[in-house]
Amino acid sequence: MDDLRQHLQVAGDEEVKISARNCQVFYGDTHAIKDVDVDILDKTVTAFIGPSGCGKSTFLRCLNRMNDTIDVARVEGEILMDGENIYDKKVDPVQLRAKVGMVFQKPNPFPKSIYDNVSYGPKIHGLARNKAELDEIVERSLRRAALWDEVKDRLQTPGTGLSGGQQQRLCIARAVATEPEVLLMDEPASALDPIATAQIEELIDELKQNYSVVIVTHSMQQAARVSQKTAFFHLGNLVEYDDTGTIFTNPQDPRTESYITGRIG
């Protein structure tokens, strides 16, 4: 364990945020994720790519214990964040999810005002002592999500009244409002038009200055545009993990090459 902790601090010159070792996921008798070992770096965008059903979203959900909400799911192995095992019995999943925010495929704002969508997390986690502090968190979060200028005059109107791209940025503002350290994104642009997609991609690039961002995407072009590291999953296995440029131009595993050149998938 101590060796792992030392290894965690630095992979090369880069700081590791999350480290998975021998990670397995079972849905009942189905072995969905097999023997995954990976180090996810801080202040970096890491893309998970692979065919549908290959396990990339399942593994993403291990990183904030979302699989806990599925009765038949069982996770084995170790996932460390800053050297602490997130599956330790002492860890409260609700507190963990404040530190590991998540944005889903389809924008899912609460049926509340724009202001209440963003202030909800900070309120339940006691991050603001008064209304002025809450106002500040809401503004800062909406600015980080590049949405403030568009909504500052209508904060009390329903979040569901925004366009699809704006709703997704509202969900990103909601995720960053609890001051997370990691941001998980499960195909965050797949329901959006090309202009909104470009805005989300630009935002992801900015977010990596403050967060470790992990994105699942079915679009290899998107992975190539937004990420610095890419992990290729196939049939529940992490086949290859490397710098994004290397994965796309010089993959080491024939399965990765077959996927990238369109022969499998």
Buried (B, 14 or more C-beta within 10 A) or exposed (E): EEEEEEEBEEEEEBBBBBBBBEBBBBBEEEEBBBBBEBBBBBBBBBBBBBBEEBBBBBBBBBBBBBBBEEEEBBBEBBBBBBBEBBBEEEBEBEEBBBBBBBBBBBBBBBEBBBBBBBBBBBEEBEBBEEEEEBBEBBBBBBBBBBBBEBBEEEBEEBBBEBEBBBBBBBBBBBBBBBBBBBBBBBBBBBBBEEEBBBBBBEBBBEBBEBBBBBBBBBBBEBBBBBBBBBBBBBEBBBBBBBEBEBBBEEBEBEBBBBBBEEEEB
